[in-house]
Amino acid sequence: MIIAKKGSIEAARGAHGWTQKKLAEQSGVSAARICAIESKSGPMTPQTAKKICDAVGKPFEELFQTVAKTRA
């Protein structure tokens, strides 16, 4: 499962002077999804992570981490 590292997305978009809405426009990921990712509301697909990485020009390892799914 892929999750954002704490503060990484905010820092990356902040370096560009972008709001969540601007990152959404640049990445093709909805603003609601950007907000959810930043607030740790669950995992994302590799495709979503790639879109964000490409938009801000950062490598996957800098913004995201993969974690094992836990069983309930």
C-alpha distances in whole Angstrom, upper triangle without the diagonal:
4,7,10,13,15,18,17,17,20,22,21,22,25,26,27,29,26,26,23,25,26,22,21,25,24,20,21,18,20,21,20,16,17,18,15,13,15,16,12,13,9,6,7,8,9,12,12,11,14,16,16,17,19,21,21,22,19,17,13,14,16,14,10,8,5,5,6,6,10,13,15
4,7,10,13,15,13,13,17,18,17,19,22,23,23,25,23,22,19,22,22,19,18,22,21,17,18,15,17,18,18,14,14,16,13,10,13,14,11,12,9,5,6,7,7,10,10,8,11,13,13,13,16,18,18,18,16,14,10,11,13,10,7,6,4,6,9,10,13,16,18
4,7,9,11,11,11,14,15,15,17,19,20,21,23,21,20,17,20,21,17,17,21,20,17,18,15,16,17,16,12,12,13,11,8,9,10,7,9,7,5,7,9,10,13,11,9,12,14,12,13,16,17,17,18,15,14,11,11,12,9,6,6,6,8,11,11,14,17,19
4,6,8,7,7,10,12,11,13,15,17,18,19,17,17,15,18,18,15,15,19,18,15,17,14,16,15,15,12,10,11,10,7,7,9,7,10,9,8,9,11,11,13,11,8,12,13,10,11,15,15,14,15,13,12,9,10,9,6,4,6,9,10,14,15,17,20,22
4,6,5,8,10,11,11,14,15,16,18,19,18,18,16,20,20,17,18,21,20,18,20,18,19,18,18,15,13,14,13,10,9,11,9,12,12,11,12,15,14,17,15,12,14,16,13,13,16,17,15,16,13,12,10,9,8,6,5,6,10,11,15,16,18,22,23
4,6,8,9,10,11,13,14,16,18,19,18,17,16,19,20,17,19,22,21,19,22,19,20,18,18,16,13,13,13,10,8,9,8,12,13,13,15,17,18,20,17,14,17,18,15,15,19,18,16,18,15,15,14,13,11,8,9,10,13,14,17,18,20,23,24
4,6,5,6,9,10,10,12,15,15,14,14,13,17,17,15,17,20,19,18,20,18,19,17,17,15,12,12,13,10,7,9,10,14,15,15,16,19,19,20,17,15,17,18,14,14,18,17,14,16,14,15,14,13,11,9,10,12,16,17,20,21,23,26,27
4,5,5,6,9,10,11,13,14,13,14,13,16,16,13,15,18,17,16,18,16,18,16,17,15,12,13,13,10,8,11,11,15,15,15,15,17,16,17,15,12,14,15,11,11,14,14,11,13,10,11,11,10,7,5,8,11,14,16,20,21,23,27,28
4,5,5,6,8,10,11,12,11,11,9,13,13,9,12,15,13,12,15,13,14,13,14,12,9,10,11,8,6,10,11,14,14,14,13,15,15,16,13,10,12,12,8,9,12,11,9,11,10,12,11,12,9,6,9,12,15,17,21,22,24,27,28
4,6,5,6,9,10,10,9,9,8,12,12,10,12,15,14,14,17,15,15,13,14,13,10,10,12,10,7,10,12,15,16,17,16,19,19,19,16,14,16,15,11,12,15,13,11,14,12,15,15,15,12,10,12,15,19,20,24,25,26,30,30
4,6,5,6,9,10,10,11,11,15,14,12,15,17,16,16,19,17,18,16,18,17,13,14,16,13,10,13,15,18,19,19,19,21,20,20,18,15,17,16,13,12,15,13,10,12,11,14,14,14,11,9,13,16,19,21,25,26,28,32,33
4,5,5,7,9,9,11,11,14,12,10,13,15,13,13,16,15,17,15,17,16,12,14,16,13,11,15,16,19,19,19,18,19,18,18,15,13,14,13,10,9,11,10,6,9,8,11,12,13,9,8,12,15,19,21,25,26,29,32,33
4,5,5,6,5,7,8,10,9,7,10,12,10,11,14,13,15,13,15,14,11,12,15,13,11,14,16,18,20,19,18,19,19,18,15,14,15,13,9,10,12,9,7,10,10,14,14,16,13,11,14,18,21,23,27,28,30,33,34
4,5,5,6,7,9,12,11,10,13,15,14,15,18,17,18,15,17,17,13,14,17,15,13,16,18,20,22,22,21,23,22,22,19,17,18,17,13,14,15,13,10,13,13,16,17,18,15,13,16,20,23,25,29,30,32,35,36
4,6,8,10,12,15,12,11,15,16,14,15,19,19,20,18,20,20,16,17,20,18,15,19,20,23,24,24,23,24,23,22,20,18,18,17,14,13,14,12,9,11,11,15,16,17,14,13,17,20,24,26,30,31,34,37,38
4,5,9,11,13,10,9,13,13,11,13,16,17,18,16,19,19,15,17,20,18,16,20,21,24,25,24,23,24,23,22,19,18,17,16,13,13,13,10,8,10,12,15,17,19,16,15,18,22,25,28,31,32,35,38,39
4,7,10,11,9,10,13,14,12,15,18,18,18,16,19,19,15,16,19,18,16,19,21,23,25,25,24,25,25,24,21,20,20,18,15,16,16,13,11,14,15,19,20,22,18,17,20,24,27,29,33,34,36,39,40
4,7,8,5,6,10,10,10,12,14,14,14,12,15,15,12,13,16,16,14,17,19,21,23,22,21,22,22,21,18,17,18,15,13,14,14,11,10,13,15,18,19,21,18,16,19,22,25,28,31,32,34,37,38
4,5,5,6,9,10,11,12,14,13,12,9,12,13,10,10,14,14,12,14,17,18,21,21,20,22,22,21,18,17,19,16,13,16,16,13,12,16,17,20,20,22,19,17,19,23,25,27,30,30,33,35,36
4,5,5,6,9,10,10,12,10,9,6,9,9,6,7,10,11,9,12,14,15,17,18,16,19,19,18,15,15,16,14,11,14,15,12,12,16,16,19,19,21,18,15,17,20,23,25,27,27,29,32,32
4,5,5,6,9,10,10,9,8,5,9,10,8,9,13,13,13,15,17,17,19,20,18,20,21,19,15,16,17,14,12,16,16,13,13,17,18,21,21,23,21,18,20,23,25,27,30,30,32,34,35
4,5,5,6,9,10,10,10,8,12,13,10,12,15,15,14,17,19,20,21,21,19,20,21,19,16,16,17,13,11,14,14,10,11,14,16,19,20,22,20,18,20,23,26,28,31,31,33,36,37
4,5,5,6,8,8,9,8,11,11,8,10,13,12,12,15,17,18,19,18,16,17,17,15,12,12,13,10,8,10,11,7,8,12,13,16,16,19,17,14,16,20,22,24,27,28,30,33,34
4,6,5,6,5,5,5,9,8,7,10,12,12,12,15,17,17,17,17,15,16,16,14,11,12,13,10,8,12,12,9,11,14,16,18,17,20,19,16,17,20,22,24,27,27,29,32,33
4,6,6,7,8,8,12,12,10,13,16,15,16,19,20,20,21,21,18,18,18,16,13,15,15,11,10,13,12,9,12,15,17,19,19,23,21,18,20,23,25,28,30,30,33,35,36
4,6,8,10,11,14,13,11,15,17,16,16,19,21,21,22,20,18,18,17,14,12,13,12,9,8,11,9,6,8,11,14,16,17,20,19,16,18,22,24,27,29,30,33,35,37
4,5,8,10,13,11,10,13,15,13,14,18,18,19,19,17,14,14,13,11,9,10,9,5,5,8,7,5,8,11,12,14,14,18,17,14,16,19,20,23,26,26,29,32,33
4,6,9,12,10,10,14,15,14,16,19,19,19,19,17,14,14,14,11,9,11,11,7,8,12,11,9,12,14,16,18,17,20,20,17,18,21,22,24,27,27,30,32,33
4,7,8,7,7,10,11,11,13,15,16,15,15,14,11,11,12,10,7,9,10,7,8,11,12,10,13,15,16,17,16,19,19,15,16,19,19,22,24,23,26,28,29
4,5,5,6,9,10,11,12,14,15,14,15,15,13,14,15,13,10,13,14,11,11,15,15,13,15,18,19,20,19,22,21,18,18,21,22,23,26,25,27,29,29
4,5,5,6,9,10,11,12,14,13,15,16,14,16,18,16,12,14,16,13,12,15,16,14,15,18,19,21,20,22,21,17,18,21,22,24,26,26,28,30,30
4,5,5,6,9,10,11,12,11,13,14,13,15,18,16,13,15,17,15,14,17,19,17,18,21,21,23,21,23,22,18,18,21,22,23,25,24,25,27,27
4,5,5,6,9,10,10,9,10,11,9,11,14,13,9,11,14,12,11,15,16,15,16,19,19,20,18,20,19,15,15,17,18,19,21,20,23,24,25
4,5,5,6,9,10,10,11,12,10,13,14,13,10,10,13,11,9,12,14,12,13,16,16,17,16,18,17,13,13,16,18,19,22,21,24,26,27
4,5,5,6,9,9,11,13,12,15,17,17,13,14,16,15,12,16,18,16,16,19,19,20,18,20,18,15,15,18,19,20,23,22,24,26,26
4,5,5,6,5,7,9,10,13,16,16,12,13,16,15,13,16,19,17,18,21,20,20,18,19,19,15,14,16,17,18,20,19,20,22,22
4,5,5,6,7,8,8,11,13,14,10,10,13,13,11,13,16,15,15,18,16,17,14,16,15,11,10,12,14,15,17,17,19,21,22
4,6,8,10,11,11,15,16,16,13,12,15,15,12,14,17,15,14,17,16,17,15,16,14,11,11,13,15,16,19,19,21,24,24
4,6,9,11,12,16,18,19,15,15,18,18,15,17,20,19,18,21,19,20,18,19,17,14,13,15,17,17,19,19,20,22,22
4,6,8,10,14,16,17,14,13,17,17,15,17,20,20,19,21,19,19,17,17,16,13,11,12,13,13,15,15,16,19,19
4,7,9,13,16,17,14,14,18,18,16,18,21,21,21,23,22,22,19,19,19,16,14,15,15,14,16,15,16,18,17
4,7,10,13,15,13,13,16,17,16,18,21,21,21,23,21,20,17,18,18,15,12,13,12,12,13,11,13,15,15
4,7,10,12,10,10,13,15,14,15,18,19,19,21,19,18,14,15,16,13,10,10,9,9,11,10,12,15,16
4,7,8,6,7,10,11,11,13,15,16,17,18,17,16,13,15,16,13,10,11,10,12,13,12,15,18,19
4,5,5,6,9,10,11,13,14,16,17,18,17,16,12,15,16,14,11,12,11,13,14,14,17,19,21
4,5,5,6,9,10,10,12,14,16,16,14,13,10,12,14,12,10,11,10,13,14,15,19,21,23
4,5,5,6,9,10,10,12,15,15,15,13,11,14,16,14,12,14,14,16,18,18,22,24,26
4,5,5,6,9,10,11,13,14,14,13,11,14,15,12,11,13,14,16,18,18,22,24,26
4,6,5,6,9,10,11,12,11,10,7,10,11,9,8,10,11,14,17,17,21,23,25
4,5,5,6,8,10,10,10,9,7,11,12,10,10,12,13,17,19,20,24,26,29
4,6,5,6,9,10,11,11,10,14,14,12,12,15,16,19,22,23,26,28,30
4,5,5,6,8,8,10,9,12,12,9,10,14,15,18,21,22,25,28,30
4,5,5,6,5,6,6,10,9,7,9,13,15,18,21,23,26,29,31
4,6,5,7,8,9,13,12,11,13,16,18,21,24,26,29,32,34
4,6,8,11,12,15,14,12,14,18,20,23,26,27,30,33,35
4,6,9,11,13,11,10,13,17,19,22,26,27,30,33,35
4,7,10,12,10,10,13,17,19,23,26,28,31,34,36
4,7,8,7,7,10,13,16,20,23,25,28,31,34
4,6,6,7,9,11,14,17,21,23,26,29,32
4,5,5,6,8,10,14,17,19,22,26,28
4,6,6,7,9,13,16,19,21,25,28
4,6,8,12,15,18,21,23,27,29
4,7,11,13,17,19,22,25,27
4,7,10,13,15,18,21,24
4,6,10,12,15,19,21
4,7,9,12,16,19
4,6,9,13,15
4,6,10,13
4,7,10
4,7
4
